[in-house]
Amino acid sequence: MNTRMSANQPTTSTPGLWRRFLNWLPDHVDRRVRVAAWISLVLEIAIVGTGGAVRLTDSGLGCAWPLCTPDSLFPTAQQSYHSLIEFGNRGLSFFVGLAAVAVIVLISQFRKQRRDLWALAWTVFAGVLLQAVVGGILVLFDLRPNLVSFHYIVSIVLVAVAAAFIARMGQAAGPRERVVPRWFAILTHISSFVLALTVLIGVLTTGAGPHSGDAEVTLRNGFDATLLEHVHSWPAYTLFALTIALVIGASSFAAQAPAVRRWAIGLLAVELVQIAVGLYQARNDLPPLAVGVHMVLAAIAVATMTAMVFQLKRPVTADA
């Protein structure tokens, strides 16, 4: 009798809930994974914008670290709007980390089948943790320009990794084969190198410019900002010419790899806007809004280039 009653009792224990949650998790890349991955990428790009806003509005020291004030995690009424901007960036970083965790959890059930996605997801999460530490060190060391530059570069790398995840999640696991001519693949990798060089010199240019992150911080990286503006334009225009060649070249095999041509056109469009913004900011004494837009467009260009690179190959088919 007691045994029968025990067997008929409802199973509402925590292990039962945990089991239902595990059963709810997908066993392949589905809509939930795709939505979470896109949210992660959008947030990674968005935090580049909010981080730029912190610097360009002189709000880098608006909050202490790890608390905003010695007695409060949040900005207080006595503080200026700078604290709200700085804390807003910190708050967004929490959601960036949450999105990274969501992606990890959603792909955990098929991590052995998709080790590539598993590694990319954990790279994003580790990068978010690194950024939190670097952000705190920045405040403690009064916005050292080289640390600020490193902070931005890590953000750009995380944008690239998040974009790589999106590109790979739409492809099957296993060996891959090149779907474009060898010369085009080489040209694409050269272009991606030139893009990285353009971003790096752009970061150095910003570190030498007037936007230090706080009105009382005058320490810059020591380079001549005017000279770097010209040096920065050399790889930028080289990249633009290479991208035009990529668009023309991709048209010759558009039927075999239509995605490559679409991403090449998208990259060209981003660069056109980026060049226009760059010329505007250079001729108008670097207005903060234009500089911020320039930073975000750089992140979008990196994401677009990454997506195109991952379209150069496709999974090997059974027929092949």
PEJOHU-V113708 format. One record per residue. RES is the residue in one small letter. PSI is psi as a letter, one per 30 degrees, with the letter a starting at -180 (NA if undefined). OMEGA is omega as a letter, one per 40 degrees, with the letter a starting at -180 (* if undefined). NEAR is the number of other C-alpha atoms within 12 Angstrom. Layout:
RES,PSI,OMEGA,NEAR
RES,PSI,OMEGA,NEAR
This chain:
m,e,a,7
n,e,i,8
t,e,i,8
r,e,i,8
m,e,i,9
s,e,a,10
a,f,a,10
n,f,a,10
q,k,a,11
p,k,a,9
t,j,i,14
t,g,a,11
s,l,i,11
t,e,i,10
p,e,i,11
g,e,i,13
l,e,i,13
w,e,i,14
r,e,i,14
r,e,i,14
f,e,i,15
l,e,i,18
n,f,i,14
w,f,a,17
l,k,a,25
p,l,i,22
d,g,i,21
h,l,i,25
v,j,i,31
d,a,a,18
r,e,a,18
r,e,i,23
v,e,a,33
r,e,i,28
v,e,a,20
a,e,a,32
a,e,i,41
w,e,i,29
i,e,i,28
s,e,i,41
l,e,a,41
v,e,i,29
l,e,i,36
e,e,i,45
i,e,a,40
a,e,a,31
i,f,i,39
v,e,i,41
g,e,a,36
t,e,i,33
g,e,i,41
g,e,i,41
a,e,i,35
v,e,a,38
r,e,a,43
l,f,i,32
t,g,a,31
d,h,a,31
s,g,a,35
g,f,i,45
l,g,a,39
g,f,i,36
c,k,i,39
a,a,a,33
w,k,e,30
p,f,i,23
l,l,i,22
c,e,i,31
t,l,i,20
p,f,a,13
d,f,a,13
s,k,i,18
l,f,a,18
f,l,i,25
p,k,i,27
t,l,a,21
a,f,a,13
q,f,a,15
q,l,a,21
s,l,i,19
y,f,i,21
h,e,i,30
s,e,i,33
l,e,i,30
i,e,i,33
e,e,a,40
f,e,i,36
g,e,i,29
n,e,i,33
r,e,i,36
g,e,i,24
l,e,i,27
s,e,i,34
f,e,a,23
f,e,i,25
v,e,i,39
g,e,i,34
l,e,i,25
a,e,i,33
a,e,i,41
v,e,i,30
a,e,i,27
v,e,i,42
i,e,a,34
v,e,a,28
l,f,a,32
i,g,a,38
s,f,a,28
q,f,i,24
f,h,a,23
r,e,a,25
k,e,i,16
q,f,a,19
r,i,i,26
r,f,i,22
d,e,i,26
l,e,i,39
w,e,a,32
a,e,i,24
l,e,a,34
a,e,i,43
w,e,i,29
t,e,i,28
v,e,a,40
f,e,i,34
a,e,i,24
g,e,i,33
v,e,i,38
l,e,i,25
l,e,i,23
q,e,i,36
a,e,i,27
v,e,a,22
v,e,i,28
g,e,i,39
g,e,i,28
i,e,i,25
l,e,a,31
v,e,a,32
l,e,a,19
f,g,i,20
d,h,i,30
l,h,i,37
r,k,a,31
p,e,a,35
n,e,i,28
l,e,i,30
v,e,i,38
s,e,i,36
f,e,i,26
h,e,a,35
y,e,a,40
i,e,i,33
v,e,i,34
s,e,i,47
i,e,i,41
v,e,i,35
l,e,i,43
v,e,i,47
a,e,a,39
v,e,i,42
a,e,i,47
a,e,i,41
a,e,i,36
f,e,a,41
i,e,i,35
a,e,a,34
r,f,a,35
m,f,i,37
g,g,a,24
q,l,i,25
a,l,i,21
a,l,i,23
g,a,a,18
p,l,a,15
r,l,i,19
e,k,a,18
r,k,a,24
v,f,i,28
v,l,i,32
p,l,a,22
r,e,a,15
w,e,a,17
f,e,i,33
a,e,i,25
i,e,i,19
l,e,i,29
t,e,a,37
h,e,i,24
i,e,i,24
s,e,i,35
s,e,i,35
f,e,i,23
v,e,i,29
l,e,i,38
a,e,i,29
l,e,i,26
t,e,i,36
v,e,a,39
l,e,i,32
i,e,i,29
g,e,i,35
v,e,i,39
l,e,i,32
t,e,i,36
t,e,i,42
g,f,i,36
a,f,a,28
g,a,a,33
p,f,a,31
h,j,a,37
s,f,a,36
g,f,i,38
d,k,a,30
a,f,a,21
e,f,i,17
v,j,a,21
t,f,a,20
l,k,i,24
r,a,a,28
n,f,i,25
g,f,i,20
f,l,i,22
d,j,a,19
a,e,a,26
t,e,i,23
l,e,a,20
l,e,i,26
e,e,i,30
h,e,i,20
v,e,i,24
h,e,a,32
s,f,a,29
w,e,i,22
p,f,i,29
a,e,i,36
y,e,i,27
t,e,i,24
l,e,i,37
f,e,i,31
a,e,i,23
l,e,a,30
t,e,i,40
i,e,i,26
a,e,i,25
l,e,i,39
v,e,i,30
i,e,a,21
g,e,a,27
a,f,i,33
s,f,a,23
s,f,i,18
f,h,a,21
a,e,a,22
a,e,a,14
q,e,a,19
a,i,a,26
p,f,a,22
a,e,i,28
v,e,i,41
r,e,i,35
r,e,a,25
w,e,i,34
a,e,i,42
i,e,i,30
g,e,i,27
l,e,i,40
l,e,i,34
a,e,i,23
v,e,a,29
e,e,i,35
l,e,i,25
v,e,a,23
q,e,i,33
i,e,i,30
a,e,i,22
v,e,i,27
g,e,i,34
l,e,a,24
y,e,a,20
q,e,a,24
a,e,a,27
r,f,a,15
n,h,i,14
d,h,i,19
l,i,i,26
p,k,a,23
p,e,a,29
l,e,a,25
a,e,i,28
v,e,i,38
g,e,i,32
v,e,i,32
h,e,i,36
m,e,a,41
v,e,i,36
l,e,i,34
a,e,i,44
a,e,i,47
i,e,i,41
a,e,i,44
v,e,i,44
a,e,a,40
t,e,i,40
m,e,i,44
t,e,i,38
a,e,a,36
m,e,i,44
v,e,a,37
f,f,i,36
q,f,a,37
l,f,i,37
k,l,i,29
r,l,i,28
p,k,i,22
v,k,a,16
t,l,i,16
a,e,i,8
d,e,i,5
a,NA,*,10
